[in-house]
Each structure stands twice: as C-alpha cells, then as structure tokens.
Amino acid sequence: MPRLRALPIRAVTLAVIAIAIAAIGVVGTTQLWAAYDRAASSAAQNRGILDDALAEARSRADAVMAAQDETERLREFAVGHANCLRVNPWSALCNNWSAETDLANAEASLADLEGDMDLAFARVAVVRIPSDAARIDADAAYAAVTGAWVAAIATPAVLLGFAIVIAHRAGRGTP
C-alpha cells in the first residue's frame, strides 16, 4: 500500500490563506451589498422626489399654456374693441370698457403663472442634483460590490490552485 506523504507547509499555508481570504471576501461583499442597498434606496427616493417636482413643473406649464390662450383671446377682444371705438365711438356695441381691464388682469395673471412655472422648473434643477448624485453613488457601490465579489472568488481560487500544484509536485517528489 502506498504511503501517504505529508503535505508541504507551503501548500497548507496557501490553502489556509485562500480560505481566510474567501471568508473575508464574503463578509466584505455582504457589507458592500448593504451599502449598495442603501445607495439604491436613496437613489429611488430621490428619483421619486424628482418625479414629483417634474409633475408639478408640468402642471405649472399647462396652467401657463391655458393662461396664454385666455390672454390671447382677451387681447383679440381688446383689439376688436379698440377698432370698434375708432370706427364708431358712440356705438352702444363699443361701450365695453372692461376689455382693457380684463386684458391687463389676464396679463398680470399670466406673469404670475410664468413666475410660478419658472420656480417649479428651478426646483426640478435643484432636486435633480442630489438625485443624480444618489444614482452615481448607487452605481459606484454596485461596482465596488462587483469588484469585491470577483476578488473574493478569484483570489482564493488562484491560491488554492497554487496549493494544489505545490501538493502535486510534492507528491511526485518534484521541487
């Protein structure tokens, strides 16, 4: 019966180191996954805030469009009233003096709505910065997890391969 030889200390040492690195890699990868989960959650939360801000800005833009249409209608009416007064200033049909007042009020309202819309779009720009930063953080955390996972798998595999080669050579009597 062939006699079993003791494994060389180098092979055993490499195998122990490989197992330790694998254990550390698993623990480190678990912690990195937790960091990635936090970053992804933050990115999703910021994305929700950004979506809300965009919805508000779009709503404000729709209100501005409606106010522009109303202002244009009143402007046409005021121009028609002015033309009527030029042609026949004593006509009962031309005695709508509120046309200019209505137009002035509509233009003031439009200016207010445009200001609100500008503020809403400015808020979108401000909200987008942390949203983009959170997404970048999540991407970086995912890259770190991927790199750590590859290292946690590849490094022990290489070290175990060296340990096997050393043990095999020792079994054949090759230095």
ROFILO-571352 format. One record per atom (N, C-alpha, C): residue in one letter; atom name; z, y, x. Coordinates in Angstrom, 3 decimals. Example, Ala and Ser with C-alpha at 12.3 -4.5 7.8 and 13.67 -1.06 7.14 Angstrom:
   type   atom         zz         yy         xx
      A      N      7.800     -5.690     13.190
      A     CA      7.800     -4.500     12.300
      A      C      7.800     -3.300     13.200
      S      N      7.080     -2.250     12.850
      S     CA      7.140     -1.060     13.670
      S      C      7.870      0.030     12.900
***
This chain:
   type   atom         zz         yy         xx
      M      N      0.000     -1.167      0.839
      M     CA      0.000      0.000      0.000
      M      C      0.000      1.236      0.888
      P      N     -0.888      2.182      0.570
      P     CA     -0.948      3.367      1.439
      P      C      0.321      4.196      1.303
      R      N      0.661      4.767      2.388
      R     CA      1.874      5.579      2.441
      R      C      1.536      7.028      2.084
      L      N      2.315      7.605      1.204
      L     CA      2.096      8.998      0.813
      L      C      2.669      9.904      1.883
      R      N      1.919     10.891      2.213
      R     CA      2.386     11.861      3.193
      R      C      3.002     13.042      2.472
      A      N      3.880     13.683      3.150
      A     CA      4.483     14.898      2.602
      A      C      3.447     16.013      2.623
      L      N      3.470     16.820      1.599
      L     CA      2.537     17.953      1.553
      L      C      2.929     18.970      2.612
      P      N      1.946     19.592      3.239
      P     CA      2.270     20.617      4.231
      P      C      2.968     21.805      3.569
      I      N      3.831     22.438      4.327
      I     CA      4.608     23.571      3.814
      I      C      3.695     24.708      3.347
      R      N      2.552     24.885      4.009
      R     CA      1.627     25.952      3.608
      R      C      1.094     25.708      2.200
      A      N      0.756     24.464      1.897
      A     CA      0.228     24.145      0.568
      A      C      1.289     24.358     -0.500
      V      N      2.504     23.918     -0.223
      V     CA      3.594     24.087     -1.181
      V      C      3.893     25.565     -1.378
      T      N      3.925     26.315     -0.279
      T     CA      4.203     27.750     -0.354
      T      C      3.138     28.464     -1.193
      L      N      1.881     28.141     -0.931
      L     CA      0.802     28.773     -1.703
      L      C      0.893     28.407     -3.182
      A      N      1.231     27.172     -3.486
      A     CA      1.358     26.757     -4.883
      A      C      2.497     27.498     -5.570
      V      N      3.634     27.640     -4.878
      V     CA      4.776     28.366     -5.452
      V      C      4.420     29.834     -5.660
      I      N      3.753     30.425     -4.679
      I     CA      3.334     31.830     -4.803
      I      C      2.364     31.982     -5.976
      A      N      1.439     31.032     -6.119
      A     CA      0.473     31.094     -7.220
      A      C      1.179     31.038     -8.566
      I      N      2.155     30.156     -8.685
      I     CA      2.893     30.044     -9.946
      I      C      3.680     31.323    -10.216
      A      N      4.300     31.891     -9.175
      A     CA      5.059     33.136     -9.344
      A      C      4.138     34.282     -9.760
      I      N      2.982     34.367     -9.117
      I     CA      2.035     35.434     -9.472
      I      C      1.547     35.251    -10.907
      A      N      1.307     34.009    -11.304
      A     CA      0.875     33.766    -12.683
      A      C      1.953     34.196    -13.673
      A      N      3.210     33.885    -13.369
      A     CA      4.308     34.279    -14.266
      A      C      4.438     35.795    -14.336
      I      N      4.379     36.447    -13.181
      I     CA      4.455     37.913    -13.150
      I      C      3.263     38.511    -13.899
      G      N      2.095     37.922    -13.709
      G     CA      0.896     38.413    -14.397
      G      C      1.011     38.305    -15.904
      V      N      1.586     37.202    -16.379
      V     CA      1.752     37.033    -17.827
      V      C      2.720     38.074    -18.375
      V      N      3.838     38.283    -17.673
      V     CA      4.818     39.281    -18.122
      V      C      4.200     40.683    -18.078
      G      N      3.540     41.000    -16.961
      G     CA      2.912     42.320    -16.828
      G      C      1.833     42.544    -17.866
      T      N      1.043     41.511    -18.122
      T     CA     -0.010     41.632    -19.118
      T      C      0.581     41.843    -20.509
      T      N      1.676     41.165    -20.804
      T     CA      2.341     41.349    -22.097
      T      C      2.809     42.791    -22.262
      Q      N      3.376     43.345    -21.196
      Q     CA      3.822     44.740    -21.264
      Q      C      2.632     45.686    -21.415
      L      N      1.550     45.381    -20.717
      L     CA      0.361     46.223    -20.842
      L      C     -0.246     46.121    -22.242
      W      N     -0.193     44.939    -22.854
      W     CA     -0.682     44.810    -24.225
      W      C      0.138     45.677    -25.165
      A      N      1.450     45.711    -24.934
      A     CA      2.310     46.560    -25.771
      A      C      1.929     48.028    -25.597
      A      N      1.659     48.438    -24.348
      A     CA      1.238     49.826    -24.096
      A      C     -0.105     50.107    -24.774
      Y      N     -1.001     49.134    -24.718
      Y     CA     -2.294     49.299    -25.382
      Y      C     -2.112     49.429    -26.892
      D      N     -1.252     48.593    -27.467
      D     CA     -0.997     48.677    -28.911
      D      C     -0.468     50.053    -29.302
      R      N      0.452     50.593    -28.490
      R     CA      0.983     51.933    -28.782
      R      C     -0.120     52.981    -28.683
      A      N     -0.946     52.886    -27.635
      A     CA     -2.027     53.865    -27.458
      A      C     -3.055     53.749    -28.582
      A      N     -3.384     52.526    -28.971
      A     CA     -4.352     52.334    -30.054
      A      C     -3.785     52.842    -31.378
      S      N     -2.497     52.635    -31.607
      S     CA     -1.857     53.139    -32.823
      S      C     -1.874     54.664    -32.849
      S      N     -1.580     55.268    -31.706
      S     CA     -1.611     56.729    -31.617
      S      C     -3.024     57.252    -31.857
      A      N     -4.010     56.562    -31.281
      A     CA     -5.401     56.981    -31.480
      A      C     -5.795     56.874    -32.950
      A      N     -5.363     55.803    -33.609
      A     CA     -5.685     55.637    -35.032
      A      C     -5.000     56.712    -35.875
      Q      N     -3.758     57.011    -35.540
      Q     CA     -3.033     58.049    -36.282
      Q      C     -3.710     59.404    -36.092
      N      N     -4.068     59.725    -34.846
      N     CA     -4.749     60.992    -34.585
      N      C     -6.124     61.021    -35.246
      R      N     -6.775     59.877    -35.326
      R     CA     -8.074     59.816    -35.988
      R      C     -7.910     60.112    -37.482
      G      N     -6.823     59.617    -38.069
      G     CA     -6.543     59.916    -39.472
      G      C     -6.315     61.398    -39.697
      I      N     -5.571     62.023    -38.790
      I     CA     -5.329     63.469    -38.887
      I      C     -6.646     64.222    -38.756
      L      N     -7.488     63.778    -37.816
      L     CA     -8.790     64.419    -37.622
      L      C     -9.663     64.250    -38.863
      D      N     -9.659     63.062    -39.453
      D     CA    -10.446     62.842    -40.672
      D      C     -9.974     63.753    -41.803
      D      N     -8.652     63.914    -41.932
      D     CA     -8.116     64.822    -42.959
      D      C     -8.561     66.259    -42.711
      A      N     -8.513     66.683    -41.444
      A     CA     -8.929     68.046    -41.105
      A      C    -10.422     68.238    -41.378
      L      N    -11.222     67.224    -41.058
      L     CA    -12.658     67.313    -41.339
      L      C    -12.926     67.380    -42.841
      A      N    -12.190     66.596    -43.618
      A     CA    -12.367     66.632    -45.076
      A      C    -12.017     68.013    -45.619
      E      N    -10.933     68.598    -45.104
      E     CA    -10.554     69.941    -45.549
      E      C    -11.629     70.952    -45.163
      A      N    -12.152     70.846    -43.938
      A     CA    -13.182     71.786    -43.489
      A      C    -14.447     71.642    -44.336
      R      N    -14.808     70.406    -44.657
      R     CA    -15.994     70.202    -45.502
      R      C    -15.770     70.779    -46.900
      S      N    -14.563     70.606    -47.417
      S     CA    -14.233     71.169    -48.727
      S      C    -14.346     72.691    -48.695
      R      N    -13.831     73.285    -47.621
      R     CA    -13.934     74.754    -47.487
      R      C    -15.396     75.177    -47.381
      A      N    -16.188     74.408    -46.654
      A     CA    -17.610     74.745    -46.524
      A      C    -18.313     74.652    -47.879
      D      N    -17.943     73.647    -48.677
      D     CA    -18.523     73.537    -50.022
      D      C    -18.141     74.740    -50.883
      A      N    -16.887     75.188    -50.772
      A     CA    -16.442     76.366    -51.529
      A      C    -17.216     77.607    -51.095
      V      N    -17.475     77.722    -49.794
      V     CA    -18.251     78.866    -49.291
      V      C    -19.674     78.814    -49.841
      M      N    -20.257     77.615    -49.875
      M     CA    -21.622     77.496    -50.407
      M      C    -21.669     77.922    -51.878
      A      N    -20.687     77.485    -52.654
      A     CA    -20.641     77.873    -54.071
      A      C    -20.446     79.381    -54.209
      A      N    -19.580     79.960    -53.383
      A     CA    -19.347     81.407    -53.436
      A      C    -20.593     82.176    -53.007
      Q      N    -21.333     81.641    -52.042
      Q     CA    -22.572     82.298    -51.633
      Q      C    -23.581     82.301    -52.781
      D      N    -23.658     81.174    -53.484
      D     CA    -24.569     81.114    -54.638
      D      C    -24.166     82.129    -55.707
      E      N    -22.863     82.186    -56.004
      E     CA    -22.375     83.132    -57.016
      E      C    -22.614     84.576    -56.564
      T      N    -22.369     84.859    -55.290
      T     CA    -22.589     86.213    -54.765
      T      C    -24.061     86.586    -54.860
      E      N    -24.927     85.630    -54.553
      E     CA    -26.362     85.906    -54.638
      E      C    -26.774     86.183    -56.085
      R      N    -26.215     85.431    -57.026
      R     CA    -26.521     85.666    -58.441
      R      C    -26.073     87.070    -58.853
      L      N    -24.849     87.450    -58.443
      L     CA    -24.345     88.786    -58.779
      L      C    -25.138     89.878    -58.061
      R      N    -25.593     89.588    -56.853
      R     CA    -26.395     90.568    -56.121
      R      C    -27.715     90.812    -56.857
      E      N    -28.338     89.738    -57.320
      E     CA    -29.586     89.892    -58.073
      E      C    -29.351     90.680    -59.363
      F      N    -28.231     90.406    -60.014
      F     CA    -27.903     91.135    -61.238
      F      C    -27.678     92.615    -60.934
      A      N    -26.969     92.906    -59.823
      A     CA    -26.706     94.307    -59.457
      A      C    -28.003     95.030    -59.104
      V      N    -28.901     94.335    -58.412
      V     CA    -30.201     94.943    -58.084
      V      C    -30.988     95.200    -59.372
      G      N    -30.957     94.236    -60.276
      G     CA    -31.632     94.430    -61.568
      G      C    -31.031     95.601    -62.332
      H      N    -29.705     95.730    -62.281
      H     CA    -29.032     96.851    -62.949
      H      C    -29.449     98.173    -62.315
      A      N    -29.507     98.213    -60.981
      A     CA    -29.919     99.443    -60.293
      A      C    -31.358     99.795    -60.639
      N      N    -32.222     98.807    -60.699
      N     CA    -33.618     99.062    -61.075
      N      C    -33.713     99.564    -62.512
      C      N    -32.910     98.994    -63.381
      C     CA    -32.894     99.423    -64.784
      C      C    -32.463    100.888    -64.874
      L      N    -31.434    101.251    -64.095
      L     CA    -30.967    102.642    -64.109
      L      C    -32.027    103.595    -63.569
      R      N    -32.802    103.149    -62.588
      R     CA    -33.850    104.006    -62.047
      R      C    -34.945    104.258    -63.084
      V      N    -35.272    103.227    -63.824
      V     CA    -36.357    103.347    -64.800
      V      C    -35.897    104.112    -66.031
      N      N    -34.753    103.759    -66.573
      N     CA    -34.291    104.368    -67.818
      N      C    -32.775    104.527    -67.761
      P      N    -32.283    105.606    -67.189
      P     CA    -30.841    105.752    -67.003
      P      C    -30.066    105.892    -68.301
      W      N    -30.732    106.205    -69.433
      W     CA    -29.996    106.414    -70.694
      W      C    -30.027    105.193    -71.607
      S      N    -30.652    104.112    -71.118
      S     CA    -30.778    102.921    -71.959
      S      C    -29.421    102.238    -72.093
      A      N    -29.166    101.733    -73.305
      A     CA    -27.912    101.004    -73.543
      A      C    -27.895     99.696    -72.762
      L      N    -29.082     99.158    -72.447
      L     CA    -29.161     97.917    -71.675
      L      C    -28.698     98.106    -70.230
      C      N    -28.781     99.341    -69.730
      C     CA    -28.432     99.610    -68.335
      C      C    -26.996    100.069    -68.164
      N      N    -26.225    100.048    -69.203
      N     CA    -24.854    100.558    -69.120
      N      C    -23.840     99.475    -68.731
      N      N    -24.181     98.636    -67.782
      N     CA    -23.260     97.612    -67.289
      N      C    -22.765     98.062    -65.918
      W      N    -21.752     98.905    -65.945
      W     CA    -21.264     99.472    -64.689
      W      C    -20.412     98.487    -63.893
      S      N    -20.090     97.377    -64.488
      S     CA    -19.266     96.408    -63.762
      S      C    -20.088     95.562    -62.789
      A      N    -21.411     95.686    -62.814
      A     CA    -22.245     94.858    -61.938
      A      C    -21.909     95.091    -60.468
      E      N    -21.788     96.360    -60.073
      E     CA    -21.477     96.656    -58.673
      E      C    -20.061     96.199    -58.321
      T      N    -19.131     96.379    -59.251
      T     CA    -17.749     95.949    -59.017
      T      C    -17.678     94.434    -58.883
      D      N    -18.394     93.729    -59.771
      D     CA    -18.416     92.265    -59.696
      D      C    -18.998     91.798    -58.363
      L      N    -20.067     92.473    -57.922
      L     CA    -20.678     92.115    -56.646
      L      C    -19.712     92.374    -55.494
      A      N    -19.038     93.507    -55.504
      A     CA    -18.080     93.822    -54.431
      A      C    -16.943     92.797    -54.402
      N      N    -16.450     92.422    -55.583
      N     CA    -15.386     91.411    -55.642
      N      C    -15.870     90.055    -55.126
      A      N    -17.091     89.690    -55.504
      A     CA    -17.643     88.410    -55.057
      A      C    -17.838     88.397    -53.543
      E      N    -18.307     89.525    -52.988
      E     CA    -18.488     89.590    -51.536
      E      C    -17.150     89.521    -50.808
      A      N    -16.121     90.155    -51.361
      A     CA    -14.786     90.077    -50.750
      A      C    -14.243     88.651    -50.821
      S      N    -14.448     88.017    -51.965
      S     CA    -14.011     86.626    -52.119
      S      C    -14.759     85.713    -51.153
      L      N    -16.053     85.958    -51.005
      L     CA    -16.853     85.175    -50.066
      L      C    -16.341     85.357    -48.642
      A      N    -16.018     86.579    -48.273
      A     CA    -15.493     86.834    -46.923
      A      C    -14.176     86.083    -46.703
      D      N    -13.314     86.076    -47.726
      D     CA    -12.050     85.327    -47.615
      D      C    -12.309     83.835    -47.444
      L      N    -13.223     83.312    -48.251
      L     CA    -13.532     81.884    -48.163
      L      C    -14.152     81.526    -46.818
      E      N    -15.013     82.413    -46.303
      E     CA    -15.598     82.160    -44.985
      E      C    -14.520     82.161    -43.908
      G      N    -13.542     83.064    -44.040
      G     CA    -12.418     83.074    -43.097
      G      C    -11.613     81.788    -43.171
      D      N    -11.355     81.311    -44.398
      D     CA    -10.643     80.036    -44.565
      D      C    -11.427     78.882    -43.951
      M      N    -12.744     78.899    -44.162
      M     CA    -13.581     77.845    -43.607
      M      C    -13.549     77.880    -42.081
      D      N    -13.646     79.077    -41.509
      D     CA    -13.588     79.197    -40.049
      D      C    -12.264     78.674    -39.504
      L      N    -11.165     78.982    -40.203
      L     CA     -9.858     78.459    -39.778
      L      C     -9.813     76.940    -39.872
      A      N    -10.399     76.389    -40.921
      A     CA    -10.403     74.932    -41.084
      A      C    -11.196     74.263    -39.966
      F      N    -12.348     74.835    -39.617
      F     CA    -13.132     74.248    -38.530
      F      C    -12.455     74.458    -37.173
      A      N    -11.742     75.560    -37.009
      A     CA    -10.962     75.758    -35.777
      A      C     -9.857     74.713    -35.683
      R      N     -9.235     74.402    -36.821
      R     CA     -8.196     73.362    -36.836
      R      C     -8.792     72.011    -36.452
      V      N    -10.006     71.734    -36.921
      V     CA    -10.673     70.485    -36.545
      V      C    -10.839     70.421    -35.032
      A      N    -11.254     71.534    -34.440
      A     CA    -11.435     71.555    -32.983
      A      C    -10.113     71.319    -32.267
      V      N     -9.032     71.905    -32.779
      V     CA     -7.720     71.736    -32.148
      V      C     -7.219     70.308    -32.331
      V      N     -7.441     69.730    -33.498
      V     CA     -6.983     68.360    -33.762
      V      C     -7.811     67.353    -32.972
      R      N     -9.073     67.671    -32.736
      R     CA     -9.954     66.736    -32.034
      R      C     -9.494     66.502    -30.598
      I      N     -8.892     67.502    -29.959
      I     CA     -8.477     67.354    -28.560
      I      C     -7.463     66.225    -28.393
      P      N     -6.332     66.223    -29.129
      P     CA     -5.410     65.090    -28.955
      P      C     -5.992     63.779    -29.470
      S      N     -6.883     63.846    -30.452
      S     CA     -7.500     62.620    -30.955
      S      C     -8.366     61.986    -29.872
      D      N     -9.174     62.804    -29.205
      D     CA     -9.999     62.290    -28.112
      D      C     -9.129     61.807    -26.957
      A      N     -8.062     62.545    -26.659
      A     CA     -7.162     62.141    -25.572
      A      C     -6.491     60.811    -25.890
      A      N     -6.086     60.618    -27.132
      A     CA     -5.452     59.352    -27.525
      A      C     -6.443     58.199    -27.423
      R      N     -7.691     58.457    -27.797
      R     CA     -8.707     57.410    -27.680
      R      C     -8.953     57.057    -26.220
      I      N     -8.985     58.074    -25.354
      I     CA     -9.171     57.831    -23.927
      I      C     -7.986     57.055    -23.364
      D      N     -6.771     57.409    -23.799
      D     CA     -5.582     56.663    -23.363
      D      C     -5.668     55.206    -23.797
      A      N     -6.112     54.972    -25.013
      A     CA     -6.239     53.592    -25.502
      A      C     -7.287     52.827    -24.699
      D      N     -8.403     53.489    -24.387
      D     CA     -9.435     52.836    -23.575
      D      C     -8.913     52.506    -22.182
      A      N     -8.163     53.438    -21.584
      A     CA     -7.595     53.196    -20.251
      A      C     -6.573     52.065    -20.293
      A      N     -5.763     52.031    -21.342
      A     CA     -4.774     50.951    -21.474
      A      C     -5.473     49.609    -21.631
      Y      N     -6.566     49.579    -22.374
      Y     CA     -7.302     48.326    -22.539
      Y      C     -7.906     47.881    -21.207
      A      N     -8.436     48.837    -20.446
      A     CA     -8.986     48.498    -19.131
      A      C     -7.894     47.957    -18.211
      A      N     -6.706     48.548    -18.274
      A     CA     -5.590     48.062    -17.450
      A      C     -5.192     46.650    -17.861
      V      N     -5.149     46.403    -19.155
      V     CA     -4.808     45.056    -19.638
      V      C     -5.849     44.055    -19.162
      T      N     -7.111     44.422    -19.289
      T     CA     -8.179     43.517    -18.874
      T      C     -8.098     43.229    -17.383
      G      N     -7.903     44.275    -16.581
      G     CA     -7.783     44.080    -15.135
      G      C     -6.583     43.227    -14.764
      A      N     -5.459     43.484    -15.401
      A     CA     -4.252     42.700    -15.107
      A      C     -4.438     41.250    -15.532
      W      N     -5.105     41.048    -16.655
      W     CA     -5.323     39.688    -17.131
      W      C     -6.223     38.927    -16.160
      V      N     -7.287     39.568    -15.697
      V     CA     -8.178     38.928    -14.728
      V      C     -7.416     38.623    -13.444
      A      N     -6.619     39.582    -12.981
      A     CA     -5.832     39.351    -11.762
      A      C     -4.808     38.245    -11.976
      A      N     -4.206     38.207    -13.157
      A     CA     -3.194     37.183    -13.443
      A      C     -3.812     35.792    -13.486
      I      N     -5.077     35.712    -13.808
      I     CA     -5.740     34.407    -13.846
      I      C     -6.392     34.084    -12.503
      A      N     -7.093     35.045    -11.922
      A     CA     -7.878     34.785    -10.718
      A      C     -7.013     34.558     -9.484
      T      N     -6.003     35.376     -9.284
      T     CA     -5.191     35.263     -8.063
      T      C     -4.498     33.909     -7.959
      P      N     -3.798     33.447     -8.984
      P     CA     -3.182     32.120     -8.872
      P      C     -4.220     31.006     -8.711
      A      N     -5.375     31.169     -9.362
      A     CA     -6.408     30.142     -9.236
      A      C     -6.895     30.043     -7.796
      V      N     -7.101     31.177     -7.162
      V     CA     -7.534     31.177     -5.761
      V      C     -6.456     30.577     -4.867
      L      N     -5.214     30.991     -5.074
      L     CA     -4.124     30.459     -4.247
      L      C     -3.943     28.956     -4.457
      L      N     -4.053     28.501     -5.686
      L     CA     -3.965     27.057     -5.936
      L      C     -5.133     26.323     -5.289
      G      N     -6.292     26.954     -5.300
      G     CA     -7.444     26.358     -4.612
      G      C     -7.180     26.202     -3.126
      F      N     -6.617     27.237     -2.504
      F     CA     -6.259     27.132     -1.083
      F      C     -5.224     26.030     -0.866
      A      N     -4.242     25.951     -1.756
      A     CA     -3.205     24.921     -1.621
      A      C     -3.815     23.527     -1.716
      I      N     -4.775     23.355     -2.609
      I     CA     -5.429     22.049     -2.749
      I      C     -6.224     21.717     -1.500
      V      N     -6.946     22.703     -0.972
      V     CA     -7.719     22.470      0.254
      V      C     -6.786     22.098      1.401
      I      N     -5.690     22.819      1.549
      I     CA     -4.739     22.526      2.629
      I      C     -4.150     21.130      2.444
      A      N     -3.767     20.800      1.226
      A     CA     -3.194     19.474      0.970
      A      C     -4.228     18.382      1.212
      H      N     -5.469     18.634      0.823
      H     CA     -6.523     17.643      1.025
      H      C     -6.778     17.417      2.508
      R      N     -6.841     18.502      3.257
      R     CA     -7.052     18.372      4.702
      R      C     -5.883     17.654      5.363
      A      N     -4.683     17.952      4.894
      A     CA     -3.510     17.287      5.471
      A      C     -3.549     15.794      5.172
      G      N     -4.046     15.433      4.010
      G     CA     -4.140     14.020      3.645
      G      C     -5.154     13.284      4.486
      R      N     -6.174     13.977      4.962
      R     CA     -7.196     13.354      5.801
      R      C     -6.845     13.466      7.270
      G      N     -5.830     14.209      7.550
      G     CA     -5.461     14.407      8.946
      G      C     -6.252     15.504      9.623
      T      N     -6.956     16.334      8.853
      T     CA     -7.733     17.438      9.417
      T      C     -6.841     18.669      9.479
      P      N     -6.877     19.393     10.596
      P     CA     -6.016     20.586     10.686
      P      C     -6.487     21.705      9.808
***
